[in-house]
Amino acid sequence: MLNLPVPDLRGQKPRTVTCRPSSALKAYVQSLVRRAERLRTERIDPRVDNMLSITNDGRKAALDMRLVDATALADPEGKVVKCAHEVHEIWQRTAGSKCAQLVFCDLSTPKGGREFSVYEDLRDHLVAQGLPADEIAFIHDAEADAQKARLFRRVREGSVRVLLGSTQKMGIGTNVQKRLVALHELDCPWRPCDVEQREGRILRQGNECEEVEIIRYVAEGSFDAYSWQTVLTKAKFIAQVMSGDKGLRSIEDVELATLSYAEVKALASGNPKVIEKAGVDADIARYSSLFMVWRNQRYANESEVAHLPMRIESSKKLLSALTSDADAAASLLNAGDLVATVHGRTHRGPESLGDALRTVIRMARASVSARSTEELLGAVGSFELWVFIGREFDDVHLYLKGEAIHDCRSCQTGPALYQALRDTILAMPDRRLETERKLASTARRLDELREELGKPFEHEERLTALLGRQRALAAELDLDKDEAGTQGLEASEESLAA
């Protein structure tokens, strides 16, 4: 990876601004529980209501109640007010350097005054606190590429100090980092990669600010905290995969799942253990993946251990044969030119023996048929000389047979055939050494595998503890009555027990 210089993040992590839930938000979350209860106990047409719709409504309510209830009043302690205060304070503090800020919000994009929009409400609050309207811009107002280029240039120049946009419109290609000093996240995106896209706008090479900050706004007692915990723990999981962790080879769905009835009910209670459970679930997913990899590798090791003794025994027999053949080869090479009998006639040296071998090969190629055959030609010292005749014209070659089989490379001319025969004899000692090396390596492999099979899963205690904590949290949060969750928990424990 390119280790390019980027500004420091204040506090080494994003700062969270918590917003106390209004009575309206609390009541609305309770209404979501009732909707989820109806889905669980009654037959509701999914086109009328479903858990995805409930989850989306919960996210909207966490951002601003006016997104789900047009008659709701503005919350003086809500996200928009808190964000406006933070943006205004940073705007004043960085007035001399004309630093800029980004505000991300995927929900409630500008509506042109036709209905309530968080974008327009935030802008109105900022203007009321003294920010010039022309220093605030929406990415949605720049439709064409040329318009976006002009807007981005104004941000880099410092004439636009606050830019609001969504992850989709203000992600890749938004090069406005030169003066960025702060980034605000009003809502939680669906996917971990969206978080990376957002924060990559400010933690970027070319930013002239030495230190920057990322601020997230979370409404207590809403879907916010659970959503952030789920996305960020999955982002951590993905980072391990991308870093090349050799123990991690698979990952399940990484998008934010629709909440279950039990989770909605637990969130409505305001119990902080809901967030703990999200972290425990993510850790269990990670260790379960590691366990599956370990178990699959163990099955493969057991299979290999079952076959290696036969391979070792076969290699020992081959080594014994090659040792005998290597000794016989040494006596042949010490005698000078090779002497061989071919079809009952004795031949010596490259010319005589080479011509005889070329004639044999030519005749063999002429006799290629639909099935493979072999023919004993004669002998070279104590080795039998054979010709193999395959089912194709080019599949014809000589080989020597002593205690083991030694193939010769295929050649066309007499001298080349003679040299191929000689090279085969010369290679016998090296082949013996190579077989000896492989035998030793295979024996070491068997010892290592047997030792590995004696080791338990290294994270077994941690995974067992997490499963126990997950069950305890499920009971405390009344999640153990959720059929899907209970089945998932039991499946994890059965997998570990197996």
C-alpha positions as CSV (number, residue, x, y, z in Angstrom):
1,M,0.0,0.0,0.0
2,L,1.1,3.6,-0.7
3,N,1.8,5.2,2.7
4,L,0.9,8.7,1.6
5,P,0.9,11.6,4.1
6,V,-2.5,12.5,5.5
7,P,-3.6,14.8,8.3
8,D,-3.8,13.6,11.8
9,L,-7.2,12.7,13.2
10,R,-7.9,14.5,16.4
11,G,-8.3,12.0,19.3
12,Q,-7.1,9.2,16.9
13,K,-10.8,8.3,16.3
14,P,-14.1,10.0,15.3
15,R,-15.8,11.9,18.1
16,T,-19.4,11.0,18.9
17,V,-22.0,13.7,19.9
18,T,-24.9,12.1,21.6
19,C,-28.4,13.5,21.5
20,R,-30.9,12.8,24.2
21,P,-34.1,11.3,22.7
22,S,-37.2,13.5,22.7
23,S,-40.4,12.2,24.1
24,A,-41.7,12.0,20.6
25,L,-38.8,9.8,19.5
26,K,-39.3,7.5,22.5
27,A,-43.0,7.1,21.7
28,Y,-42.3,6.5,18.0
29,V,-39.7,3.8,18.7
30,Q,-42.4,2.1,20.9
31,S,-44.8,2.3,18.0
32,L,-42.1,0.5,15.9
33,V,-42.1,-2.3,18.5
34,R,-45.9,-2.6,18.1
35,R,-45.5,-2.8,14.3
36,A,-42.8,-5.5,14.7
37,E,-45.1,-7.4,17.1
38,R,-47.9,-7.4,14.6
39,L,-45.6,-8.7,11.9
40,R,-44.6,-11.5,14.3
41,T,-48.1,-12.5,15.4
42,E,-50.3,-11.6,12.5
43,R,-50.3,-12.3,8.8
44,I,-49.4,-8.8,7.4
45,D,-48.9,-8.4,3.6
46,P,-45.3,-7.5,3.1
47,R,-46.5,-4.8,0.7
48,V,-48.3,-3.1,3.6
49,D,-45.5,-3.4,6.2
50,N,-42.3,-5.3,6.7
51,M,-39.1,-5.3,8.9
52,L,-37.1,-3.4,6.2
53,S,-39.8,-0.6,6.3
54,I,-39.6,-0.5,10.1
55,T,-35.8,-0.3,10.1
56,N,-35.9,2.5,7.5
57,D,-38.5,4.4,9.6
58,G,-36.4,3.9,12.7
59,R,-33.4,5.4,10.9
60,K,-35.4,8.4,9.7
61,A,-36.8,9.0,13.2
62,A,-33.3,8.8,14.7
63,L,-32.2,11.6,12.3
64,D,-35.3,13.9,12.8
65,M,-38.8,13.1,13.9
66,R,-40.2,15.4,11.2
67,L,-39.2,12.8,8.6
68,V,-41.8,10.4,9.9
69,D,-44.3,12.8,11.3
70,A,-45.0,16.0,9.5
71,T,-46.7,17.5,12.6
72,A,-43.7,16.9,14.9
73,L,-42.0,19.9,16.4
74,A,-38.3,20.7,16.0
75,D,-36.2,19.1,18.7
76,P,-34.0,21.7,20.4
77,E,-31.7,18.9,21.5
78,G,-31.7,17.0,18.2
79,K,-29.1,16.2,15.7
80,V,-29.6,19.2,13.5
81,V,-29.3,21.7,16.4
82,K,-26.2,19.9,17.7
83,C,-24.6,19.7,14.3
84,A,-25.3,23.4,13.6
85,H,-23.6,24.3,16.9
86,E,-20.5,22.2,16.1
87,V,-20.3,23.6,12.5
88,H,-20.7,27.2,13.7
89,E,-18.0,26.8,16.4
90,I,-15.5,25.3,13.9
91,W,-16.4,28.0,11.3
92,Q,-15.6,30.7,13.8
93,R,-12.4,29.1,15.0
94,T,-11.0,28.6,11.4
95,A,-12.2,31.9,9.9
96,G,-8.7,33.2,9.4
97,S,-7.6,30.2,7.3
98,K,-11.1,29.8,5.6
99,C,-11.2,26.1,6.4
100,A,-14.1,24.1,5.0
101,Q,-16.4,21.4,6.5
102,L,-18.3,18.5,5.0
103,V,-21.7,17.3,6.3
104,F,-22.8,13.8,5.2
105,C,-26.5,12.9,5.3
106,D,-27.9,10.1,3.1
107,L,-31.5,10.6,4.3
108,S,-33.7,13.6,3.8
109,T,-31.9,15.2,0.9
110,P,-33.0,18.7,-0.4
111,K,-36.6,18.9,-1.5
112,G,-36.5,22.5,-2.9
113,G,-38.9,23.7,-0.1
114,R,-41.7,21.3,-1.1
115,E,-41.4,19.3,2.1
116,F,-39.2,19.1,5.2
117,S,-35.5,18.4,4.5
118,V,-32.7,18.1,7.1
119,Y,-30.3,19.8,4.6
120,E,-32.5,22.9,4.4
121,D,-33.2,22.9,8.1
122,L,-29.5,22.7,9.0
123,R,-28.7,25.5,6.5
124,D,-31.4,27.7,8.1
125,H,-29.9,27.1,11.6
126,L,-26.4,28.0,10.3
127,V,-27.6,31.2,8.7
128,A,-29.5,32.1,11.8
129,Q,-26.2,31.7,13.8
130,G,-24.4,34.1,11.4
131,L,-23.0,32.0,8.6
132,P,-23.4,33.7,5.2
133,A,-25.8,31.8,3.0
134,D,-23.4,31.9,0.0
135,E,-20.8,30.0,2.1
136,I,-23.2,27.0,2.4
137,A,-23.8,24.7,-0.5
138,F,-25.6,21.4,-1.3
139,I,-23.9,18.9,-3.6
140,H,-27.3,18.2,-5.1
141,D,-27.4,21.7,-6.6
142,A,-24.5,20.8,-8.9
143,E,-26.0,18.4,-11.5
144,A,-23.5,18.6,-14.4
145,D,-19.8,17.8,-14.2
146,A,-18.9,21.4,-14.9
147,Q,-21.1,22.6,-12.1
148,K,-19.5,20.1,-9.7
149,A,-16.0,21.2,-10.8
150,R,-16.9,24.9,-10.1
151,L,-18.4,24.0,-6.7
152,F,-15.3,21.9,-5.7
153,R,-13.0,24.7,-6.7
154,R,-15.0,27.2,-4.5
155,V,-14.5,24.8,-1.6
156,R,-10.8,24.5,-2.2
157,E,-10.5,28.3,-2.5
158,G,-12.4,28.8,0.8
159,S,-15.4,30.7,-0.6
160,V,-17.7,27.7,0.3
161,R,-17.0,26.8,3.9
162,V,-19.8,24.2,4.4
163,L,-20.7,21.6,1.9
164,L,-23.6,19.2,2.5
165,G,-24.1,16.0,0.5
166,S,-24.8,12.2,0.5
167,T,-22.3,9.4,0.3
168,Q,-23.4,8.6,-3.2
169,K,-23.0,12.1,-4.6
170,M,-20.1,13.2,-2.4
171,G,-17.9,10.0,-2.5
172,I,-15.4,9.1,-5.2
173,G,-14.2,12.0,-7.2
174,T,-15.0,14.7,-4.6
175,N,-11.6,16.3,-4.4
176,V,-12.2,19.1,-2.0
177,Q,-9.7,18.1,0.7
178,K,-7.3,21.1,0.5
179,R,-9.0,23.1,3.3
180,L,-11.1,20.5,5.0
181,V,-10.9,20.6,8.8
182,A,-14.0,18.7,9.9
183,L,-16.4,16.1,8.6
184,H,-19.8,15.6,10.2
185,E,-21.9,12.4,9.8
186,L,-25.6,12.9,10.6
187,D,-26.7,9.4,9.9
188,C,-25.2,5.9,9.6
189,P,-24.7,4.6,6.1
190,W,-25.7,1.0,5.1
191,R,-22.3,-0.4,4.4
192,P,-18.8,-0.3,5.8
193,C,-17.5,0.8,2.5
194,D,-19.7,3.9,2.7
195,V,-18.0,4.9,5.9
196,E,-14.7,4.5,4.2
197,Q,-15.8,6.7,1.3
198,R,-17.1,9.4,3.6
199,E,-14.0,9.6,5.8
200,G,-11.7,9.2,2.8
201,R,-12.8,12.7,1.7
202,I,-10.9,14.4,4.6
203,L,-8.2,11.8,5.6
204,R,-6.6,12.4,2.2
205,Q,-3.3,13.4,0.7
206,G,-3.3,17.1,-0.3
207,N,-5.2,18.3,2.8
208,E,-3.2,21.3,4.1
209,C,-4.7,21.0,7.6
210,E,-2.4,19.3,10.0
211,E,-5.2,18.0,12.2
212,V,-8.8,17.3,11.3
213,E,-11.8,15.8,13.1
214,I,-14.7,13.5,12.3
215,I,-17.9,14.0,14.3
216,R,-20.7,11.5,14.4
217,Y,-24.2,12.3,15.8
218,V,-26.0,9.6,17.6
219,A,-29.5,9.8,19.0
220,E,-29.8,7.8,22.2
221,G,-32.5,5.2,22.5
222,S,-32.8,5.0,18.7
223,F,-31.5,2.8,15.9
224,D,-28.4,4.9,15.6
225,A,-26.0,3.3,18.1
226,Y,-26.9,-0.2,17.0
227,S,-26.5,0.7,13.3
228,W,-23.0,2.3,13.9
229,Q,-21.8,-0.6,16.0
230,T,-22.9,-3.2,13.4
231,V,-21.4,-1.3,10.5
232,L,-18.1,-0.6,12.3
233,T,-17.6,-4.1,13.6
234,K,-18.2,-5.5,10.1
235,A,-15.7,-2.9,8.8
236,K,-13.1,-4.3,11.2
237,F,-13.9,-7.8,10.0
238,I,-13.4,-6.8,6.3
239,A,-10.2,-5.0,7.2
240,Q,-8.8,-8.3,8.5
241,V,-9.7,-10.0,5.2
242,M,-8.1,-7.2,3.1
243,S,-5.0,-7.2,5.2
244,G,-4.3,-10.8,4.1
245,D,-5.0,-12.6,7.4
246,K,-4.1,-16.2,6.4
247,G,-6.5,-17.6,8.9
248,L,-9.5,-15.8,7.4
249,R,-10.8,-17.0,4.1
250,S,-14.5,-16.3,4.1
251,I,-16.9,-13.6,5.2
252,E,-20.7,-13.5,5.1
253,D,-23.0,-10.6,4.1
254,V,-21.4,-7.3,5.0
255,E,-24.4,-5.1,4.6
256,L,-26.4,-3.8,7.5
257,A,-29.1,-6.4,8.2
258,T,-32.7,-5.5,8.7
259,L,-33.4,-5.6,12.5
260,S,-35.4,-8.4,13.9
261,Y,-38.5,-7.9,16.2
262,A,-36.5,-8.8,19.3
263,E,-33.7,-6.3,18.4
264,V,-36.3,-3.5,17.8
265,K,-37.8,-4.4,21.2
266,A,-34.5,-4.3,22.9
267,L,-33.5,-1.0,21.4
268,A,-36.7,0.5,22.6
269,S,-35.8,-0.4,26.1
270,G,-32.7,1.8,25.9
271,N,-30.6,-1.0,27.3
272,P,-26.8,-0.4,26.6
273,K,-26.3,-4.2,26.4
274,V,-27.9,-4.1,22.9
275,I,-24.7,-2.4,21.7
276,E,-22.6,-4.9,23.6
277,K,-24.5,-7.7,21.9
278,A,-23.7,-6.2,18.4
279,G,-20.0,-6.4,19.3
280,V,-20.3,-9.9,20.6
281,D,-22.2,-11.0,17.5
282,A,-19.4,-9.6,15.3
283,D,-16.7,-11.3,17.3
284,I,-18.5,-14.6,17.1
285,A,-18.8,-14.3,13.3
286,R,-15.1,-13.7,13.1
287,Y,-14.1,-16.5,15.3
288,S,-16.6,-18.9,13.8
289,S,-15.1,-18.2,10.4
290,L,-11.6,-18.9,11.8
291,F,-13.0,-22.1,13.3
292,M,-14.5,-23.3,10.0
293,V,-11.2,-22.7,8.3
294,W,-9.4,-24.6,11.1
295,R,-11.9,-27.5,10.9
296,N,-11.7,-27.7,7.1
297,Q,-7.9,-27.7,7.3
298,R,-8.0,-30.4,10.0
299,Y,-10.1,-32.6,7.7
300,A,-7.6,-32.1,4.9
301,N,-4.7,-32.9,7.3
302,E,-6.4,-36.1,8.5
303,S,-6.8,-37.2,4.9
304,E,-3.2,-36.5,4.1
305,V,-2.0,-38.3,7.2
306,A,-4.0,-41.4,6.1
307,H,-2.2,-41.5,2.7
308,L,1.3,-40.4,3.6
309,P,2.5,-43.7,5.1
310,M,1.7,-45.5,1.8
311,R,3.6,-42.8,-0.1
312,I,6.6,-43.2,2.3
313,E,6.6,-46.9,1.8
314,S,6.4,-46.5,-1.9
315,S,9.3,-44.0,-1.9
316,K,11.4,-46.4,0.2
317,K,11.0,-49.1,-2.3
318,L,11.8,-46.7,-5.2
319,L,14.9,-45.5,-3.3
320,S,16.1,-49.0,-2.8
321,A,15.7,-49.7,-6.6
322,L,17.3,-46.5,-7.6
323,T,20.3,-47.2,-5.3
324,S,20.9,-50.5,-7.0
325,D,20.4,-48.9,-10.5
326,A,22.8,-46.1,-9.7
327,D,25.5,-48.5,-8.8
328,A,25.0,-50.4,-12.1
329,A,25.0,-47.1,-14.0
330,A,28.4,-46.2,-12.6
331,S,30.0,-49.3,-14.0
332,L,28.5,-48.6,-17.4
333,L,29.8,-45.0,-17.5
334,N,33.3,-46.0,-16.3
335,A,33.6,-48.4,-19.4
336,G,33.6,-45.5,-21.9
337,D,31.2,-45.7,-24.9
338,L,27.9,-47.4,-24.3
339,V,27.6,-50.9,-25.6
340,A,24.1,-52.3,-26.2
341,T,22.4,-55.2,-27.9
342,V,19.5,-54.3,-30.1
343,H,17.5,-57.1,-31.7
344,G,20.3,-59.6,-30.9
345,R,23.1,-57.5,-32.5
346,T,25.8,-55.6,-30.4
347,H,26.4,-51.9,-31.1
348,R,29.0,-49.6,-29.6
349,G,29.3,-45.8,-29.6
350,P,27.2,-42.9,-31.1
351,E,27.3,-44.0,-34.7
352,S,26.6,-47.7,-34.5
353,L,24.3,-47.6,-31.5
354,G,22.7,-44.3,-32.6
355,D,21.8,-45.6,-36.1
356,A,20.3,-48.8,-34.6
357,L,18.2,-46.7,-32.2
358,R,17.0,-44.4,-35.0
359,T,15.9,-47.4,-37.0
360,V,14.0,-48.8,-34.0
361,I,12.2,-45.5,-33.4
362,R,11.3,-45.2,-37.1
363,M,9.8,-48.6,-37.2
364,A,8.0,-48.0,-34.0
365,R,6.4,-44.9,-35.3
366,A,5.3,-46.7,-38.4
367,S,3.5,-49.3,-36.2
368,V,1.5,-46.8,-34.1
369,S,-2.0,-48.2,-33.6
370,A,-5.2,-47.6,-31.6
371,R,-3.6,-49.0,-28.4
372,S,-0.3,-48.5,-26.6
373,T,2.3,-51.3,-26.8
374,E,5.8,-52.0,-25.5
375,E,8.6,-54.0,-27.1
376,L,11.8,-55.3,-25.5
377,L,14.7,-54.4,-27.8
378,G,17.7,-55.7,-26.0
379,A,19.9,-54.6,-23.1
380,V,22.4,-51.9,-22.0
381,G,24.6,-53.7,-19.5
382,S,22.3,-55.0,-16.8
383,F,19.4,-52.8,-17.9
384,E,16.7,-54.0,-20.3
385,L,16.2,-51.6,-23.3
386,W,12.5,-51.1,-24.2
387,V,10.6,-49.0,-26.7
388,F,7.2,-47.6,-25.7
389,I,4.8,-47.1,-28.7
390,G,1.8,-44.9,-27.8
391,R,-1.4,-44.1,-29.7
392,E,0.1,-41.1,-31.4
393,F,3.0,-40.6,-33.8
394,D,5.0,-38.5,-31.4
395,D,4.3,-40.7,-28.4
396,V,7.3,-43.1,-29.0
397,H,10.3,-43.2,-26.7
398,L,13.0,-45.5,-25.3
399,Y,13.3,-46.5,-21.6
400,L,15.6,-48.5,-19.5
401,K,14.4,-51.1,-17.0
402,G,16.5,-52.2,-14.1
403,E,15.1,-52.3,-10.6
404,A,13.2,-49.1,-11.6
405,I,12.0,-47.6,-14.8
406,H,14.1,-44.8,-16.4
407,D,12.5,-42.9,-19.4
408,C,14.7,-41.4,-22.2
409,R,13.7,-38.1,-23.8
410,S,12.4,-38.4,-27.4
411,C,14.8,-37.4,-30.1
412,Q,15.0,-37.7,-33.9
413,T,18.6,-38.4,-35.0
414,G,20.9,-41.3,-34.1
415,P,23.5,-39.3,-32.2
416,A,20.8,-37.5,-30.2
417,L,19.2,-40.8,-29.3
418,Y,22.5,-42.2,-28.2
419,Q,23.1,-39.0,-26.0
420,A,19.6,-39.3,-24.6
421,L,20.3,-42.9,-23.5
422,R,23.6,-41.8,-22.0
423,D,22.0,-38.9,-20.2
424,T,19.4,-41.2,-18.7
425,I,22.2,-43.4,-17.2
426,L,24.1,-40.3,-16.0
427,A,20.9,-39.0,-14.2
428,M,20.3,-42.1,-12.1
429,P,22.5,-41.0,-9.1
430,D,20.8,-37.6,-9.1
431,R,17.4,-39.2,-9.3
432,R,18.3,-41.4,-6.3
433,L,19.4,-38.3,-4.3
434,E,16.2,-36.4,-5.3
435,T,14.0,-39.4,-4.2
436,E,16.0,-39.5,-0.9
437,R,15.3,-35.8,-0.3
438,K,11.6,-36.2,-1.1
439,L,11.4,-39.2,1.2
440,A,12.9,-37.2,4.1
441,S,10.6,-34.3,3.3
442,T,7.5,-36.5,3.3
443,A,8.5,-38.1,6.6
444,R,8.9,-34.6,8.2
445,R,5.5,-33.6,6.8
446,L,3.9,-36.6,8.4
447,D,5.5,-35.8,11.8
448,E,4.4,-32.1,11.5
449,L,0.8,-33.1,10.6
450,R,0.5,-35.5,13.5
451,E,1.8,-32.8,15.8
452,E,-0.7,-30.3,14.3
453,L,-3.6,-32.7,14.7
454,G,-2.8,-32.9,18.4
455,K,-3.5,-29.2,18.9
456,P,-7.0,-27.8,19.6
457,F,-8.5,-24.8,18.0
458,E,-6.4,-21.9,19.4
459,H,-9.5,-19.6,19.9
460,E,-11.7,-22.3,21.3
461,E,-11.9,-20.8,24.8
462,R,-12.6,-17.3,23.5
463,L,-15.3,-18.5,21.1
464,T,-16.9,-20.6,23.9
465,A,-16.9,-17.6,26.2
466,L,-18.4,-15.4,23.5
467,L,-21.2,-17.9,22.8
468,G,-22.0,-18.0,26.5
469,R,-22.1,-14.2,26.7
470,Q,-24.3,-14.1,23.6
471,R,-26.8,-16.4,25.2
472,A,-26.7,-14.5,28.4
473,L,-27.3,-11.2,26.6
474,A,-30.0,-12.8,24.5
475,A,-31.8,-13.8,27.7
476,E,-31.3,-10.5,29.4
477,L,-32.6,-8.6,26.3
478,D,-35.4,-11.0,25.7
479,L,-33.8,-12.0,22.4
480,D,-33.8,-15.7,23.2
481,K,-37.5,-15.8,22.3
482,D,-36.7,-14.7,18.8
483,E,-36.8,-17.9,16.7
484,A,-34.3,-16.9,14.1
485,G,-31.7,-15.7,16.7
486,T,-32.0,-18.8,18.8
487,Q,-31.5,-21.0,15.8
488,G,-28.4,-19.1,14.8
489,L,-26.9,-19.3,18.3
490,E,-27.6,-23.1,18.5
491,A,-26.0,-23.6,15.0
492,S,-22.8,-21.9,16.2
493,E,-22.6,-24.0,19.3
494,E,-23.2,-27.2,17.5
495,S,-20.5,-26.4,15.0
496,L,-18.0,-25.8,17.7
497,A,-19.0,-29.0,19.5
498,A,-18.5,-31.0,16.3
